[in-house]
Amino acid sequence: MFEFTKGHNGAWYAKAEIGEFMVTVHTKAWDEKATRTRLYVSGEQDVDFSAAYEADYADHGPKPRGERPEVDKLYDQLNRQVVRNKKALLAEAKQQEPIAELLGEAKMTFSRKAGCSCGCSAGYILDRMLAVQTAQGQKPVSSIWIEPTKK
């Protein structure tokens, strides 16, 4: 299903078009501390944040959360839409047998801070470290990206 290419620090990388999805898999590098696989699914690009950004910058730039409840509420609505988009895309992707096989029965928990403590890389944290077969044997998977190939 995946043809892995050796990367740096002992990691392996693979990309495959599966149905209407591009799936990228990265195995764990020797210097990574990850203990559970992260799954990143696109979905935020379909949500227009321009109204929130405009409201946020209208009064001399962004303010801490809580200082402008109307702006916080707008961001909350948009962020909920992003999560709904990600869930829908993941459900659709899991209809493809290779993706369902890769993810198996792993339980997934959505986290805004799946990849970074600042919240810039929201995704799912799986309940365990998945594994894939490479030319060098079985390797733990640190990250999986799923994105649609068509609009």
DSSP file (Angstrom, degrees, kcal/mol; ACC not computed):
  #  RESIDUE AA STRUCTURE BP1 BP2  ACC     N-H-->O    O-->H-N    N-H-->O    O-->H-N    TCO  KAPPA ALPHA  PHI   PSI    X-CA   Y-CA   Z-CA
    1    1 A M              0   0    0      0, 0.0     2,-0.4     0, 0.0     0, 0.0   0.000 360.0 360.0 360.0 -50.0    0.0    0.0    0.0
    2    2 A F        -     0   0    0    131,-0.1     2,-0.7    14,-0.1    14,-0.1  -0.905 360.0-152.2-113.6 139.6    2.7    2.5    1.0
    3    3 A E        -     0   0    0     -2,-0.4    12,-0.4    12,-0.3     2,-0.2  -0.942  24.6-148.3-108.0 112.1    6.2    2.7   -0.5
    4    4 A F        -     0   0    0     -2,-0.7     2,-0.4   129,-0.2    10,-0.2  -0.568   9.6-159.3 -88.1 143.2    8.5    4.2    2.2
    5    5 A T  E     -A   13   0A   0      8,-2.9     8,-2.6    -2,-0.2     2,-0.2  -0.955  28.8-110.4-116.8 136.6   11.5    6.4    1.6
    6    6 A K  E     -A   12   0A   0     -2,-0.4     6,-0.2     6,-0.2     2,-0.1  -0.485  40.7-179.7 -69.6 131.3   14.2    6.7    4.2
    7    7 A G        -     0   0    0      4,-3.4     3,-0.4    -2,-0.2     2,-0.2  -0.019  36.4 -57.3-105.7-147.8   14.3   10.2    5.8
    8    8 A H  S >  S+     0   0    0      1,-0.2     3,-1.8     2,-0.1    -1,-0.2  -0.640 110.5  20.0 -99.7 159.6   16.5   11.7    8.5
    9    9 A N  T 3  S-     0   0    0      1,-0.3    21,-3.4    -2,-0.2    22,-0.4   0.777 132.5 -59.3  55.7  32.0   17.1   10.4   12.0
   10   10 A G  T 3  S+     0   0    0     -3,-0.4    -1,-0.3     1,-0.3     2,-0.2   0.510 100.9 136.6  82.1   4.1   15.9    7.0   11.2
   11   11 A A    <   -     0   0    0     -3,-1.8    -4,-3.4    -5,-0.0     2,-0.3  -0.500  40.4-150.3 -83.6 155.2   12.4    8.1   10.1
   12   12 A W  E     -A    6   0A   0     -6,-0.2    15,-2.8    -2,-0.2     2,-0.4  -0.945   9.1-158.8-123.4 147.2   10.6    6.7    7.0
   13   13 A Y  E     +AB   5  26A   0     -8,-2.6    -8,-2.9    -2,-0.3     2,-0.3  -0.952  11.3 175.1-129.4 144.5    8.1    8.6    4.9
   14   14 A A  E     - B   0  25A   0     11,-2.0    11,-2.9    -2,-0.4     2,-0.4  -0.994  10.3-167.6-148.5 146.1    5.4    7.6    2.5
   15   15 A K  E     + B   0  24A   0    -12,-0.4     2,-0.3    -2,-0.3   -12,-0.3  -0.992  13.6 173.0-129.5 138.5    2.6    9.2    0.5
   16   16 A A  E     - B   0  23A   0      7,-2.4     7,-3.0    -2,-0.4     2,-0.7  -0.990  30.6-133.0-147.7 138.7   -0.2    7.4   -1.3
   17   17 A E  E     - B   0  22A   0     -2,-0.3     2,-0.6     5,-0.2     5,-0.2  -0.825  28.7-177.4 -89.2 119.2   -3.3    8.5   -3.1
   18   18 A I  E >   - B   0  21A   0      3,-3.1     3,-1.8    -2,-0.7     2,-0.2  -0.950  57.9 -52.4-122.9 110.1   -6.1    6.3   -1.8
   19   19 A G  T 3  S-     0   0    0     -2,-0.6    74,-0.0     1,-0.3    -2,-0.0  -0.459 123.8 -18.3  60.0-124.6   -9.5    6.9   -3.4
   20   20 A E  T 3  S+     0   0    0     -2,-0.2   129,-2.7    -3,-0.1   130,-0.6   0.047 124.6  86.6 -99.3  24.5  -10.1   10.7   -3.2
   21   21 A F  E <   -BC  18 148A   0     -3,-1.8    -3,-3.1   127,-0.3     2,-0.6  -0.949  64.7-143.7-129.8 145.5   -7.5   11.2   -0.4
   22   22 A M  E     -BC  17 147A   0    125,-3.3   125,-1.9    -2,-0.4     2,-0.5  -0.943  24.7-165.7-102.0 123.1   -3.8   11.8   -0.2
   23   23 A V  E     -BC  16 146A   0     -7,-3.0    -7,-2.4    -2,-0.6     2,-0.4  -0.946   5.6-169.6-115.5 126.7   -2.4   10.0    2.8
   24   24 A T  E     -BC  15 145A   0    121,-2.4   121,-2.6    -2,-0.5     2,-0.4  -0.960   3.6-167.9-116.6 132.0    1.0   10.8    4.2
   25   25 A V  E     -BC  14 144A   0    -11,-2.9   -11,-2.0    -2,-0.4     2,-0.4  -0.976   4.2-171.2-123.7 130.9    2.6    8.6    6.9
   26   26 A H  E     -BC  13 143A   0    117,-2.7   116,-2.0    -2,-0.4   117,-1.7  -0.982  14.5-144.5-119.3 129.6    5.8    9.4    8.9
   27   27 A T  E     - C   0 141A   0    -15,-2.8   114,-0.3    -2,-0.4     2,-0.2  -0.490  38.2 -82.0 -86.0 165.4    7.4    6.8   11.1
   28   28 A K        -     0   0    0    112,-2.9     2,-0.2    -2,-0.2    -1,-0.1  -0.453  41.0-136.8 -70.7 131.6    9.0    7.7   14.4
   29   29 A A    >   -     0   0    0     -2,-0.2     3,-1.7   -18,-0.1   -19,-0.2  -0.491  26.4-109.2 -81.4 159.0   12.5    9.2   14.2
   30   30 A W  T 3  S+     0   0    0    -21,-3.4   -20,-0.1     1,-0.3    -1,-0.1   0.774 118.6  47.9 -62.5 -24.8   15.1    8.0   16.8
   31   31 A D  T 3  S+     0   0    0    -22,-0.4    -1,-0.3     2,-0.0     2,-0.2   0.354  87.0 109.4 -99.7   6.8   15.0   11.3   18.5
   32   32 A E    <   -     0   0    0     -3,-1.7    -4,-0.0     1,-0.1     0, 0.0  -0.586  52.4-159.2 -82.7 144.8   11.2   11.7   18.7
   33   33 A K        +     0   0    0     -2,-0.2    -1,-0.1     2,-0.0    -3,-0.0   0.458  46.2 131.2 -99.3  -3.2    9.5   11.4   22.1
   34   34 A A        +     0   0    0      1,-0.1     3,-0.1     4,-0.0    -2,-0.1  -0.190  29.8 178.8 -56.0 137.7    6.0   10.6   20.8
   35   35 A T        +     0   0    0      1,-0.2     2,-0.3   107,-0.1    94,-0.3   0.486  68.4  43.5-115.3 -10.7    4.3    7.6   22.4
   36   36 A R  S    S-     0   0    0     92,-0.1    93,-0.3   106,-0.1    -1,-0.2  -0.993  88.9-105.4-136.7 145.2    1.1    7.8   20.5
   37   37 A T        -     0   0    0     91,-1.7    89,-2.7    -2,-0.3     2,-0.4  -0.390  28.9-143.9 -67.9 140.6    0.3    8.3   16.8
   38   38 A R  E     -Ed 125 143A   0    104,-2.5   106,-2.0    87,-0.2     2,-0.5  -0.882   8.8-158.4-104.4 139.4   -1.1   11.7   15.8
   39   39 A L  E     -Ed 124 144A   0     85,-2.9    85,-3.3    -2,-0.4     2,-0.5  -0.979   4.9-166.4-121.4 121.1   -3.6   12.0   13.0
   40   40 A Y  E     - d   0 145A   0    104,-3.3   106,-2.5    -2,-0.5     2,-0.4  -0.925   5.7-175.6-111.3 129.5   -4.1   15.3   11.1
   41   41 A V  E     - d   0 146A   0     -2,-0.5   106,-0.2    81,-0.3    45,-0.1  -0.975  24.4-122.0-125.2 134.6   -7.1   15.8    8.9
   42   42 A S        +     0   0    0    104,-1.9    47,-0.2    -2,-0.4    48,-0.1  -0.227  60.0 117.6 -69.1 167.7   -7.7   18.8    6.7
   43   43 A G    >   +     0   0    0     46,-0.1     3,-0.8    45,-0.1    -1,-0.2   0.148  51.8  84.6 160.4 -25.3  -10.9   20.8    7.3
   44   44 A E  G >  S+     0   0    0      1,-0.2     3,-1.6     2,-0.2    -2,-0.1   0.773  79.8  68.6 -74.5 -24.4   -9.9   24.3    8.4
   45   45 A Q  G 3  S+     0   0    0      1,-0.3    -1,-0.2    37,-0.1    -3,-0.0   0.696  93.7  59.4 -69.0 -16.5   -9.4   25.6    4.8
   46   46 A D  G <  S+     0   0    0     -3,-0.8     2,-0.5    36,-0.1    -1,-0.3   0.392  91.4  82.4 -90.5   3.0  -13.2   25.3    4.2
   47   47 A V  S <  S-     0   0    0     -3,-1.6     2,-0.9    -4,-0.1    -4,-0.0  -0.934  74.8-139.1-112.9 128.3  -14.0   27.7    7.0
   48   48 A D        +     0   0    0     -2,-0.5     3,-0.4     1,-0.1     4,-0.2  -0.759  24.0 173.7 -90.7 107.2  -13.9   31.5    6.4
   49   49 A F     >  +     0   0    0     -2,-0.9     4,-2.6     1,-0.2     3,-0.3   0.355  49.5 105.8 -90.6   4.1  -12.3   33.2    9.4
   50   50 A S  H  > S+     0   0    0      1,-0.2     4,-2.7     2,-0.2     5,-0.2   0.863  77.5  51.3 -59.2 -39.4  -12.2   36.6    7.8
   51   51 A A  H  > S+     0   0    0     -3,-0.4     4,-2.3     2,-0.2    -1,-0.2   0.900 112.4  47.2 -63.7 -39.4  -15.1   38.1    9.8
   52   52 A A  H  > S+     0   0    0     -3,-0.3     4,-2.5    -4,-0.2    -2,-0.2   0.915 112.8  48.4 -67.7 -42.7  -13.5   36.9   13.0
   53   53 A Y  H  X S+     0   0    0     -4,-2.6     4,-2.3     2,-0.2    -2,-0.2   0.920 111.6  50.2 -62.9 -42.8  -10.1   38.3   12.0
   54   54 A E  H  X S+     0   0    0     -4,-2.7     4,-0.8    -5,-0.2    -2,-0.2   0.926 113.5  44.9 -61.4 -45.5  -11.7   41.6   11.0
   55   55 A A  H  < S+     0   0    0     -4,-2.3     4,-0.5     1,-0.2     3,-0.4   0.876 112.4  53.5 -65.1 -37.2  -13.6   41.9   14.4
   56   56 A D  H  < S+     0   0    0     -4,-2.5     3,-0.3     1,-0.2    -2,-0.2   0.874 115.9  37.2 -66.1 -38.3  -10.4   40.9   16.2
   57   57 A Y  H >X S+     0   0    0     -4,-2.3     4,-0.7     1,-0.2     3,-0.6   0.451  92.7  90.8 -94.3  -1.3   -8.3   43.6   14.7
   58   58 A A  T 3< S+     0   0    0     -4,-0.8     2,-0.6    -3,-0.4    -1,-0.2   0.840  88.3  46.5 -64.4 -34.1  -11.0   46.3   14.6
   59   59 A D  T 34 S-     0   0    0     -4,-0.5    -1,-0.3    -3,-0.3    -4,-0.0  -0.566 138.9 -61.7-113.4  67.4  -10.1   47.7   18.0
   60   60 A H  T <4 S-     0   0    0     -2,-0.6    -2,-0.2    -3,-0.6    -3,-0.1   0.832 100.0 -57.8  62.7  36.7   -6.2   48.0   17.9
   61   61 A G  S  < S-     0   0    0     -4,-0.7    -2,-0.2    -6,-0.1    -4,-0.0  -0.129  89.1 -21.6  92.3 175.2   -5.5   44.3   17.4
   62   62 A P        -     0   0    0      0, 0.0    -5,-0.1     0, 0.0    -6,-0.1  -0.182  55.0-159.6 -61.6 148.5   -6.2   41.0   19.2
   63   63 A K        -     0   0    0      5,-0.1     3,-0.1     1,-0.1     5,-0.1  -0.861  32.9 -82.5-122.6 159.1   -7.0   41.0   22.9
   64   64 A P    >   -     0   0    0      0, 0.0     3,-2.0     0, 0.0     4,-0.4  -0.257  61.6 -84.4 -59.6 149.6   -6.8   38.1   25.4
   65   65 A R  T 3  S+     0   0    0      1,-0.2     0, 0.0     2,-0.1     0, 0.0  -0.290 116.6  33.5 -55.6 135.9   -9.8   35.7   25.5
   66   66 A G  T 3  S+     0   0    0      2,-0.2    -1,-0.2    -3,-0.1     0, 0.0   0.067  93.3  89.0 104.6 -22.8  -12.6   37.1   27.6
   67   67 A E  S <  S+     0   0    0     -3,-2.0    -2,-0.1     1,-0.3     0, 0.0   0.786 100.4  28.0 -78.4 -26.4  -12.0   40.8   26.9
   68   68 A R    >>  -     0   0    0     -4,-0.4     4,-2.1     1,-0.1     3,-0.9  -0.736  68.8-178.1-134.1  86.4  -14.3   40.8   23.9
   69   69 A P  H 3> S+     0   0    0      0, 0.0     4,-2.5     0, 0.0     5,-0.2   0.799  81.6  58.7 -56.6 -33.0  -17.0   38.0   24.4
   70   70 A E  H 3> S+     0   0    0      2,-0.2     4,-1.6     1,-0.2     5,-0.1   0.879 109.1  44.2 -67.2 -35.9  -18.6   38.7   21.0
   71   71 A V  H <> S+     0   0    0     -3,-0.9     4,-2.5     2,-0.2     5,-0.2   0.898 112.4  52.3 -73.0 -41.0  -15.3   38.0   19.2
   72   72 A D  H  X S+     0   0    0     -4,-2.1     4,-2.6     1,-0.2    -2,-0.2   0.913 108.8  51.1 -58.2 -43.2  -14.7   34.9   21.3
   73   73 A K  H  X S+     0   0    0     -4,-2.5     4,-2.2     2,-0.2    -1,-0.2   0.893 109.0  50.6 -63.3 -40.7  -18.2   33.6   20.4
   74   74 A L  H  X S+     0   0    0     -4,-1.6     4,-2.1     2,-0.2    -2,-0.2   0.932 111.8  46.7 -63.5 -46.7  -17.5   34.1   16.7
   75   75 A Y  H  X S+     0   0    0     -4,-2.5     4,-2.9     1,-0.2     5,-0.2   0.906 110.4  54.2 -61.6 -41.2  -14.2   32.2   16.9
   76   76 A D  H  X S+     0   0    0     -4,-2.6     4,-2.2     1,-0.2    -2,-0.2   0.918 108.6  48.4 -59.5 -44.3  -15.9   29.4   18.9
   77   77 A Q  H  X S+     0   0    0     -4,-2.2     4,-1.6     2,-0.2    -1,-0.2   0.925 114.2  45.7 -61.6 -45.2  -18.5   29.0   16.2
   78   78 A L  H  X S+     0   0    0     -4,-2.1     4,-2.0     1,-0.2    -2,-0.2   0.897 111.7  51.4 -67.0 -40.6  -15.9   28.9   13.5
   79   79 A N  H  X S+     0   0    0     -4,-2.9     4,-2.1     1,-0.2    -1,-0.2   0.875 107.1  53.6 -65.2 -36.8  -13.7   26.4   15.4
   80   80 A R  H  X S+     0   0    0     -4,-2.2     4,-2.2    -5,-0.2    -1,-0.2   0.880 107.4  52.0 -63.2 -36.8  -16.7   24.1   16.0
   81   81 A Q  H  X S+     0   0    0     -4,-1.6     4,-2.5     2,-0.2    -2,-0.2   0.894 106.5  53.3 -65.7 -39.4  -17.3   24.1   12.2
   82   82 A V  H  X S+     0   0    0     -4,-2.0     4,-2.4     2,-0.2    -2,-0.2   0.928 109.4  48.4 -59.3 -45.2  -13.6   23.2   11.7
   83   83 A V  H  X S+     0   0    0     -4,-2.1     4,-2.5     1,-0.2    -2,-0.2   0.905 110.7  50.8 -63.6 -41.8  -14.0   20.2   14.0
   84   84 A R  H  X S+     0   0    0     -4,-2.2     4,-2.4     2,-0.2    -1,-0.2   0.914 110.5  50.1 -61.4 -42.0  -17.2   19.1   12.2
   85   85 A N  H  X S+     0   0    0     -4,-2.5     4,-2.6     1,-0.2    -2,-0.2   0.924 110.9  48.6 -61.5 -45.0  -15.4   19.3    8.9
   86   86 A K  H  X S+     0   0    0     -4,-2.4     4,-2.5     1,-0.2    -2,-0.2   0.912 111.7  49.2 -62.4 -43.6  -12.5   17.2   10.2
   87   87 A K  H  X S+     0   0    0     -4,-2.5     4,-2.4     2,-0.2    -1,-0.2   0.914 112.6  47.7 -62.7 -43.3  -14.9   14.6   11.6
   88   88 A A  H  X S+     0   0    0     -4,-2.4     4,-2.1     2,-0.2    -2,-0.2   0.918 113.0  47.8 -64.6 -43.8  -16.8   14.4    8.4
   89   89 A L  H  X S+     0   0    0     -4,-2.6     4,-2.6     2,-0.2    -2,-0.2   0.900 112.2  49.6 -64.7 -41.0  -13.7   14.1    6.3
   90   90 A L  H  X S+     0   0    0     -4,-2.5     4,-2.4     2,-0.2    -2,-0.2   0.915 109.7  50.9 -64.4 -42.7  -12.3   11.4    8.6
   91   91 A A  H  < S+     0   0    0     -4,-2.4     4,-0.3     1,-0.2    -1,-0.2   0.903 112.8  46.7 -61.0 -40.6  -15.5    9.4    8.4
   92   92 A E  H >< S+     0   0    0     -4,-2.1     3,-1.2     1,-0.2     4,-0.3   0.906 111.8  50.6 -66.9 -42.5  -15.4    9.6    4.6
   93   93 A A  H >< S+     0   0    0     -4,-2.6     3,-1.9     1,-0.3     7,-0.3   0.871 101.7  61.4 -64.4 -36.8  -11.7    8.6    4.5
   94   94 A K  T 3< S+     0   0    0     -4,-2.4    -1,-0.3     1,-0.3    -2,-0.2   0.592  88.2  73.3 -69.7  -7.9  -12.3    5.6    6.7
   95   95 A Q  T <  S+     0   0    0     -3,-1.2     2,-0.5    -4,-0.3    -1,-0.3   0.719  79.3  88.1 -73.3 -21.0  -14.6    4.2    4.1
   96   96 A Q  S X> S-     0   0    0     -3,-1.9     4,-2.5    -4,-0.3     3,-0.5  -0.694  81.6-138.4 -80.0 123.9  -11.5    3.5    2.0
   97   97 A E  H 3> S+     0   0    0     -2,-0.5     4,-2.7     1,-0.2     5,-0.2   0.870  98.6  51.9 -54.3 -46.4  -10.2    0.0    3.0
   98   98 A P  H 3> S+     0   0    0      0, 0.0     4,-2.1     0, 0.0    -1,-0.2   0.883 113.0  45.8 -61.7 -35.6   -6.5    0.9    3.1
   99   99 A I  H <> S+     0   0    0     -3,-0.5     4,-2.5    -6,-0.3     5,-0.3   0.922 113.3  48.7 -71.6 -43.3   -7.1    3.8    5.4
  100  100 A A  H  X S+     0   0    0     -4,-2.5     4,-1.9    -7,-0.3    -1,-0.2   0.890 112.7  49.3 -61.4 -39.1   -9.4    1.8    7.6
  101  101 A E  H  < S+     0   0    0     -4,-2.7    -2,-0.2    -5,-0.2    -1,-0.2   0.902 110.5  50.3 -66.4 -41.8   -6.8   -0.9    7.8
  102  102 A L  H  < S+     0   0    0     -4,-2.1    -2,-0.2    -5,-0.2    29,-0.2   0.922 117.3  39.2 -62.2 -45.5   -4.0    1.6    8.6
  103  103 A L  H >< S+     0   0    0     -4,-2.5     3,-1.7     1,-0.2    -1,-0.2   0.755  88.7 175.7 -79.2 -24.7   -6.1    3.1   11.5
  104  104 A G  T 3<  -     0   0    0     -4,-1.9    -1,-0.2    -5,-0.3    -2,-0.1  -0.209  62.7 -34.4  57.1-143.2   -7.5   -0.2   12.7
  105  105 A E  T 3  S+     0   0    0     -4,-0.1    -1,-0.2     2,-0.0    -4,-0.1   0.116  90.5 146.5 -98.6  19.6   -9.6   -0.1   15.8
  106  106 A A    <   -     0   0    0     -3,-1.7     2,-0.3     1,-0.1    -3,-0.0  -0.302  47.9-127.9 -60.8 136.8   -7.6    2.7   17.4
  107  107 A K        -     0   0    0      2,-0.0    20,-1.9     1,-0.0     2,-0.4  -0.670  25.2-152.0 -83.5 142.2   -9.6    5.1   19.6
  108  108 A M  E     -F  126   0A   0     -2,-0.3     2,-0.5    18,-0.2    18,-0.2  -0.950  11.8-165.3-123.7 136.5   -9.1    8.8   18.7
  109  109 A T  E     -F  125   0A   0     16,-2.0    16,-2.8    -2,-0.4     2,-0.2  -0.982  22.9-129.5-119.7 124.7   -9.3   11.9   20.8
  110  110 A F  E     +F  124   0A   0     -2,-0.5     2,-0.4    14,-0.2    14,-0.2  -0.517  30.8 178.3 -73.6 138.0   -9.5   15.3   19.2
  111  111 A S  E >   -F  123   0A   0     12,-3.2    12,-2.5    -2,-0.2     3,-1.1  -0.988  33.7-150.3-142.5 130.9   -7.0   17.8   20.5
  112  112 A R  T 3  S+     0   0    0     -2,-0.4     9,-0.4     1,-0.3     3,-0.2   0.758 106.2  45.0 -64.3 -24.1   -6.4   21.4   19.5
  113  113 A K  T 3  S+     0   0    0      1,-0.2    -1,-0.3     7,-0.1     9,-0.2  -0.154  71.6 128.5-115.1  37.4   -2.8   20.9   20.6
  114  114 A A  S <  S+     0   0    0     -3,-1.1     8,-0.2     7,-0.3    -1,-0.2   0.871  87.8  18.8 -61.8 -38.3   -2.1   17.5   19.1
  115  115 A G  S    S+     0   0    0      6,-1.6     2,-0.3     1,-0.3    -1,-0.2   0.602 132.3  22.2-110.2 -14.0    1.1   18.6   17.4
  116  116 A C    >   -     0   0    0      5,-0.3     3,-1.3    -4,-0.1     5,-0.3  -0.992  66.5-126.2-156.5 144.4    2.1   21.7   19.3
  117  117 A S  T 3  S+     0   0    0     -2,-0.3    -4,-0.1     1,-0.2    -1,-0.0   0.596 105.5  64.3 -71.5  -9.4    1.4   23.3   22.6
  118  118 A C  T 3  S-     0   0    0     -6,-0.0    -1,-0.2    -5,-0.0    -5,-0.1   0.613 110.6-114.7 -89.1 -11.5    0.3   26.5   21.0
  119  119 A G  S <  S+     0   0    0     -3,-1.3     3,-0.3     2,-0.1    -2,-0.1   0.578  78.9 124.9  92.9   9.8   -2.7   25.0   19.3
  120  120 A C  S    S+     0   0    0      1,-0.2     2,-0.4    -7,-0.1    -7,-0.1   0.673  71.4  47.3 -78.2 -15.8   -1.5   25.6   15.7
  121  121 A S  S    S-     0   0    0     -9,-0.4    -6,-1.6    -5,-0.3    -5,-0.3  -0.650  73.1-175.0-130.7  77.9   -1.8   21.9   14.7
  122  122 A A        +     0   0    0     -2,-0.4     2,-0.3    -3,-0.3   -81,-0.3  -0.430  26.1 123.2 -69.4 144.3   -5.1   20.5   15.8
  123  123 A G  E     - F   0 111A   0    -12,-2.5   -12,-3.2   -83,-0.1     2,-0.4  -0.935  57.5 -65.2-174.1-165.3   -5.6   16.8   15.2
  124  124 A Y  E     -EF  39 110A   0    -85,-3.3   -85,-2.9    -2,-0.3     2,-0.6  -0.871  30.2-149.8-108.3 138.7   -6.4   13.4   16.7
  125  125 A I  E     -EF  38 109A   0    -16,-2.8   -16,-2.0    -2,-0.4   -87,-0.2  -0.943  21.2-141.2-105.1 120.9   -4.3   11.6   19.3
  126  126 A L  E     - F   0 108A   0    -89,-2.7   -18,-0.2    -2,-0.6   -20,-0.0  -0.393  18.7-116.7 -79.7 160.2   -4.7    7.9   18.9
  127  127 A D  S    S+     0   0    0    -20,-1.9     2,-0.3    -2,-0.1    -1,-0.1   0.514  93.2  12.5 -76.4  -3.2   -4.8    5.6   22.0
  128  128 A R  S    S-     0   0    0    -21,-0.2   -91,-1.7   -91,-0.1     2,-0.6  -0.954  88.6 -85.5-158.1 174.3   -1.6    3.9   20.9
  129  129 A M        -     0   0    0    -93,-0.3    13,-0.1    -2,-0.3   -93,-0.1  -0.817  43.8-145.1 -89.8 119.9    1.3    4.0   18.5
  130  130 A L  E     -G  141   0A   0     -2,-0.6    11,-3.1    11,-0.5     2,-0.3  -0.341  12.5-146.7 -76.9 167.3    0.4    2.4   15.2
  131  131 A A  E     -G  140   0A   0      9,-0.3     2,-0.3   -29,-0.2     7,-0.1  -0.982  12.1-169.6-138.1 149.7    3.0    0.5   13.2
  132  132 A V  E     -G  139   0A   0      7,-2.6     7,-3.1    -2,-0.3     2,-0.5  -0.930  28.6-108.7-134.3 159.2    3.7    0.0    9.5
  133  133 A Q  E     +G  138   0A   0     -2,-0.3     5,-0.2     5,-0.2     2,-0.2  -0.785  41.0 171.2 -90.7 126.0    6.0   -2.3    7.5
  134  134 A T  E >   -G  137   0A   0      3,-2.3     3,-1.8    -2,-0.5  -129,-0.0  -0.646  53.4 -89.1-119.7-179.3    9.0   -0.7    5.8
  135  135 A A  T 3  S+     0   0    0      1,-0.3     3,-0.1    -2,-0.2    -2,-0.0   0.765 129.9  50.6 -62.6 -24.2   12.0   -2.1    4.0
  136  136 A Q  T 3  S-     0   0    0      1,-0.4    -1,-0.3     0, 0.0     2,-0.2   0.164 122.5-100.1 -99.3  16.6   13.8   -2.2    7.4
  137  137 A G  E <  S- G   0 134A   0     -3,-1.8    -3,-2.3     2,-0.1    -1,-0.4  -0.551  73.6  -6.2 101.0-166.7   10.9   -4.0    9.2
  138  138 A Q  E     - G   0 133A   0     -5,-0.2    -5,-0.2    -2,-0.2    -7,-0.0  -0.469  65.4-174.7 -69.7 130.7    8.1   -2.9   11.4
  139  139 A K  E     - G   0 132A   0     -7,-3.1    -7,-2.6    -2,-0.2     2,-0.2  -0.975  26.6-113.6-129.6 142.2    8.3    0.8   12.4
  140  140 A P  E     - G   0 131A   0      0, 0.0  -112,-2.9     0, 0.0     2,-0.6  -0.505  30.2-129.1 -72.5 142.0    6.2    2.9   14.7
  141  141 A V  E     +CG  27 130A   0    -11,-3.1   -11,-0.5  -114,-0.3  -114,-0.3  -0.816  25.8 178.4 -95.3 122.3    4.1    5.6   13.1
  142  142 A S  E     +     0   0A   0   -116,-2.0  -104,-2.5    -2,-0.6     2,-0.3   0.864  66.9  12.9 -88.2 -39.5    4.4    9.1   14.6
  143  143 A S  E     -Cd  26  38A   0   -117,-1.7  -117,-2.7  -106,-0.2     2,-0.4  -0.992  51.9-170.8-144.3 146.4    2.1   11.0   12.3
  144  144 A I  E     -Cd  25  39A   0   -106,-2.0  -104,-3.3    -2,-0.3     2,-0.4  -0.999   9.6-163.3-132.4 134.5   -0.5   10.5    9.6
  145  145 A W  E     -Cd  24  40A   0   -121,-2.6  -121,-2.4    -2,-0.4     2,-0.4  -0.971   4.4-172.4-117.0 134.4   -2.0   13.3    7.4
  146  146 A I  E     +Cd  23  41A   0   -106,-2.5  -104,-1.9    -2,-0.4  -123,-0.2  -0.993  14.0 159.9-126.4 124.9   -5.2   12.8    5.4
  147  147 A E  E     -C   22   0A   0   -125,-1.9  -125,-3.3    -2,-0.4     2,-0.1  -0.996  41.2-105.5-142.4 147.2   -6.4   15.4    2.9
  148  148 A P  E     -C   21   0A   0      0, 0.0  -127,-0.3     0, 0.0     3,-0.0  -0.411  15.7-151.6 -70.8 147.1   -8.8   15.3    0.0
  149  149 A T  S    S+     0   0    0   -129,-2.7     2,-0.3    -2,-0.1  -128,-0.2   0.666  80.4  39.6 -89.8 -18.2   -7.3   15.3   -3.5
  150  150 A K              0   0    0   -130,-0.6    -1,-0.0     1,-0.1  -130,-0.0  -0.899 360.0 360.0-128.3 157.9  -10.3   17.0   -5.0
  151  151 A K              0   0    0     -2,-0.3    -1,-0.1    -3,-0.0    -2,-0.0   0.373 360.0 360.0 -98.1 360.0  -12.7   19.7   -4.0
